[in-house]
Amino acid sequence: MALQELNHWSEEELQQVASDGWGHAHTSFLRTNTGYHLGLTSAVPFEVIRRTTAGFHHGMIHVRFFHNGARRPRGPWRGDDRR
């Protein structure tokens, strides 16, 4: 679940709500200079590729999701269909 405008939130608060409220064990939090912090939560493991505020009004979190412990594309097409 992607979240924006997490004003007055901390990384610990996001982890707690994600775990207790949604059953999401995996989180990423980006504290921004604007105060409109960003968050990402998931029940599926993911790898954070990049978190940045450079070049963005608030920022961005770029991740790669894992399925059954292995990296794989998450989309409507099979990997061999994409070129």
N, C-alpha and C positions, 0 to 999 in steps of 0.2 A: 504494500500500500504506500503510495507516494503522498507525502504531506507537505504543505507549504504554510507559511505564516505561523510558525510555531513560536509566536511572541511569548516571551517570559518562560519558555520551556528550557530544560537542561537535557543533556544526553541521558542521564540517569532516569529522569521522569519519562522520557520516550521509551526507554527499555522496559520500565515497570508497566506502563500502560499497554505496550505491545504484548508483553508476556502475559500479564494477568487478564487483560481485557479481550485480546484477540488470539491468544495462543501463538504469537509470533516470537520465536526465539532469536531471530536475526534482525539487527537494526543497524542503521547508519544515520549519523546526525551531522549536519553542517551548520556551524555557528557563523552567521553572516555579519557583515559590517552594518547592514541596514536594520538588524533586529528581527527581520522576517526569516527566521531560521528554517532550514529544510530537513526533512526526515524521510527515511525509507524503512519499512518493516516488512518482514516476510516469514512465513512458516518454512519456506524452502531456503537452504543455504545460498549465499551469494558472495561473490568476490568484489570488493570495491576496487575499481580500476582508477578512478580519479574523483576527487572532491575539490572544487575550486570556486572562488568568487571572481577570479580574473576574467574580464570580458563579459560578465553577466551582471544584470542589475542586482539580483540577489545571489545567485550561484547555481551550481548544478552538481548532482551526484550521478556518476556513471558507474554502473555495475554490470556484472555478468552472473546470471543465475545458474545454479547447479540443480541437477535432477538425479536422485538416487546416488548422490555423491560424485557424479561425473559432470563435467562441463558439457553443455549441449545447447544448441540454438533453441530459443523459445519463440516460436512463431507459427503461422498457419501453413508454412511450407516445410517439406523435408529439406535437409541440408544439401542433398545432391540436386534439388530442383533450383537452388539459388545459384546465380552466376554473377 
